[in-house]
């Protein structure tokens, strides 16, 4: 499932890069290289995002470590929620979304 998502996103990204105004100074070969590099960049970003979501503390946890880990997870989630609220407020207040 994830491989299909990565592949389809890479193809879409490459097609989007191909639809941009061609770089006349680079020529057709340079344009092709840029499209390939753009596809690779998109794939790397998807993999980074996926790895970030799948991070886990690997060592067996004592009850104290478990509590500290859970506090860290909750603090991170609160911070992410606060950032989403701030962006939503700015979008509504300024119209820059």
N, C-alpha and C positions, 0 to 999 in steps of 0.2 A: 504494500500500500504506500509506504513512504517513498520507495524507489519510483513508483509511478508519479507521485506528486513532485518529486525532485526533477524527474525527467520532463514532465509536462511544463513545469515552471521554467526550466532551462530553455526549452524549445520556444515558449512564449517570449521569454526575454530576448533570445536571439532574433526572433522575428521582429520584435519591437525595435531592436537596434538596427535591423536591416531596413526598417521603414523610415528611419531618420534620414535627413539630408546627407548624401554621401560626402565624405571628406575628400575633396578634389585633390588635395596635395598628396594624399596617400595612394590614390589609385584603387583599383579593384582588389588587388591582393591585400593592401593595407586595410581596406574596409572589411574584408573577410576575417583578417586577424583580429580586428577590433570586435567583430561580432562573436568570435569564439571566446575571446577574453571576457567579454560581457557575460556570456553564458556561464563560464567558469566562476565568475564573481558571484553571480546569482546563486549558483549551486552552493558555493562556500557559505554565503549568508544564510541559506536555508539550513545547512548542516550545523552551523554555529548556533542558530536559534533552537534547533531541535536538541542539541547537546546541552544547552543552557537549561532547558526545561527538564531534562532527564538527570540532572546532577543529584547525587545522593551521598550521604555520609556513609562510607563503606564499612568502617570498623564497628564491631559490636559495641553498643552503648550501655553505659551504666545508667542508673535512673537519673543521676545528676546531669550526665552528658545528654541524655534523652530530653530532659527538660530544657537545657540550654539550646539544643538543636531546634526544638519546637518553638521556643521563644524567638530564635533567629528567623525561622520560617514565617511566624506571625508578624514580626517586625518588617520583614521584606514585603509581605503581602499588604500590610497597612501603608507602607511607603508607596507601593505601586498604585494602590487605590487612591491615595492622596494626589498622586501625579495625574491620574486620569480625571479626578474631580477638578484639579487646577486647569488642565487643558480644556475641559468642557466649559468651565466658567469663562476662560479667556475666549473661547469660540463664541459663546453667547454674548459676551460683553463687547468684544471688538469686531466680531464677524469674521475674524481670520481663523479659519478652520483648517 
